[in-house]
């Protein structure tokens, strides 16, 4: 059994990490795939975290 990782989120996402809790009954993406362009920062970074927390497999794309 592995110990749960309690390390903080990556610095670039730390400001978004606390605000991404979404009730699964309202926004369940289990078994779906989300392709997020512009995922390095801003809205794309925030949405990629929200989609992942909602259960989606997330593919990220960005030029930066």
C-alpha positions as CSV (number, residue, x, y, z in Angstrom):
1,X,0.0,0.0,0.0
2,X,1.4,3.4,-1.0
3,X,1.3,6.4,1.3
4,X,-0.9,9.3,0.2
5,X,1.1,12.1,-1.3
6,X,0.6,15.2,0.8
7,X,2.9,17.5,-1.2
8,X,1.4,20.8,-2.4
9,X,0.2,21.2,-6.0
10,X,2.7,22.5,-8.6
11,X,3.4,26.2,-8.1
12,X,1.8,27.3,-11.4
13,X,-1.6,25.8,-10.4
14,X,-1.5,26.6,-6.7
15,X,-3.8,29.6,-7.0
16,X,-6.4,27.5,-8.8
17,X,-6.1,24.4,-6.6
18,X,-8.4,25.5,-3.8
19,X,-11.2,26.8,-5.9
20,X,-11.8,23.7,-8.2
21,X,-14.0,21.6,-5.9
22,X,-17.0,20.7,-8.0
23,X,-19.9,18.5,-6.7
24,X,-19.8,15.3,-8.8
25,X,-23.6,15.1,-8.8
26,X,-23.7,18.3,-10.9
27,X,-20.6,17.8,-13.1
28,X,-19.7,14.2,-13.6
29,X,-17.3,13.5,-16.5
30,X,-16.3,9.9,-15.6
31,X,-15.4,7.9,-18.7
32,X,-15.1,11.0,-20.9
33,X,-12.1,12.7,-22.5
34,X,-11.5,16.4,-22.3
35,X,-9.0,18.1,-24.7
36,X,-7.9,21.5,-23.3
37,X,-6.0,23.9,-25.5
38,X,-4.1,26.7,-23.8
39,X,-3.6,24.5,-20.7
40,X,-0.4,26.1,-19.5
41,X,-2.0,29.0,-17.7
42,X,-5.2,31.0,-17.1
43,X,-8.6,29.6,-17.9
44,X,-7.2,26.6,-19.7
45,X,-5.1,25.7,-16.6
46,X,-8.1,26.1,-14.3
47,X,-10.4,24.1,-16.6
48,X,-8.0,21.2,-17.0
49,X,-8.0,20.8,-13.2
50,X,-11.8,21.0,-12.9
51,X,-12.2,18.4,-15.7
52,X,-9.7,16.1,-14.0
53,X,-11.4,16.4,-10.7
54,X,-14.8,15.7,-12.3
55,X,-13.4,12.3,-13.5
56,X,-12.4,13.0,-17.1
57,X,-9.3,11.8,-18.8
58,X,-7.6,15.1,-19.7
59,X,-5.4,15.8,-22.7
60,X,-3.5,19.1,-22.5
61,X,-2.1,21.2,-25.3
62,X,-0.2,24.5,-25.3
63,X,2.5,26.2,-27.3
64,X,4.3,27.7,-24.2
